[in-house]
Amino acid sequence: MLDRSLAMPFHTMNPFHILGHVNTGRTLHKSRLQPVLAITPSSILLHTDESGKFPNSKKGSGLTGSDSSDSLLSQANAVGIIGGISVISASNFLKKLVQGSSQEGNDCIPFVLCSNPILNKELLSHERNSFPSLSRQNESFHWIILRLWRICVVKRLFVEKSGVRCIVMPCHISHSWHDEVSKGCSVPFLHMGECVAMELKEAKLKPLEAGSPLRIGLLATNATLTAGFYQEKLQSEGFEVVLPDKATMEHEVIPAIEAVNRKDMEGAQNLLRIALQVLLVRAVNTVILASDDMHNVLPQDDPLLKKCIDPMDALARSAIKWVQTAGKGT
């Protein structure tokens, strides 16, 4: 039931125990997840409280509560994954991680995935609505952010104590409080914005207009753009960040996301193409699609898609590179 990789969803307010399994071959298989059924000798069950502790950990082969401080993984190159806006988003990242680390016949690197359905729902609401009626000085807004932040910290403690070599958070909006969640972490906590900025810098791009700075376009939801972490990380590497103007956001980007939500893929494609073209005519080298809703909208052979990059790809490559390098040093 457990084969090199362990996926453990949990609920921070009402802990439960579910096991998932991922085959280490090239294809990522969906797990059959069911609450506490018959347990094989190699299975692991964990209880976590809001502090991230494991007061009632059990393992069929003998792990007890007194052993809960020990890491769960024997491998020295595991990745910890904090789920974000949806299980689908996490599974898309896992696919990239599995495919990227399984090349040339190698096994997939081991990983621990922690996903929380309540956090999924609240992050989704935050990203799509961006709480337009709430000021950042509004007390309600700060309580919402504090709650999301606290859940992410608990999840970080969970994966950190499992024995991973590094931690990633494949969720755009969760990076709004990446610094706070990663504070005090005992292992590297990779930042998606830093990963994509470093890859763009290493690509040694040339400005499309002589004498102009390197320009990178950014398409995302209002919440992600307002958070500003992508702009900060890209600017720190010397890039000029080009954002969609207010009219493009109101008439193309937001309606495109709404079209995806109501399954109008043709409408979403037309709107997304317009939004991309608006950025590309401003001489950007590439456009970062920093929204899960925007991926898989255009067909893979669409010429416009070839001018875009997915930050999740950069995050997966950085995680693989980090753990493989760290593994060689052990």
Beta strands, then each sheet from edge to edge (+ up, - down):
strand 1: 6-7
strand 2: 20-21
strand 3: 44-45
strand 4: 58-59
strand 5: 79-82
strand 6: 111-114
strand 7: 166-168
strand 8: 215-220
strand 9: 240-242
strand 10: 286-290
strand 11: 308-309
sheet 1: 2+ 1- 6- 5- 7-
sheet 2: 3+ 4-
sheet 3: 9+ 8+ 10+ 11+
end
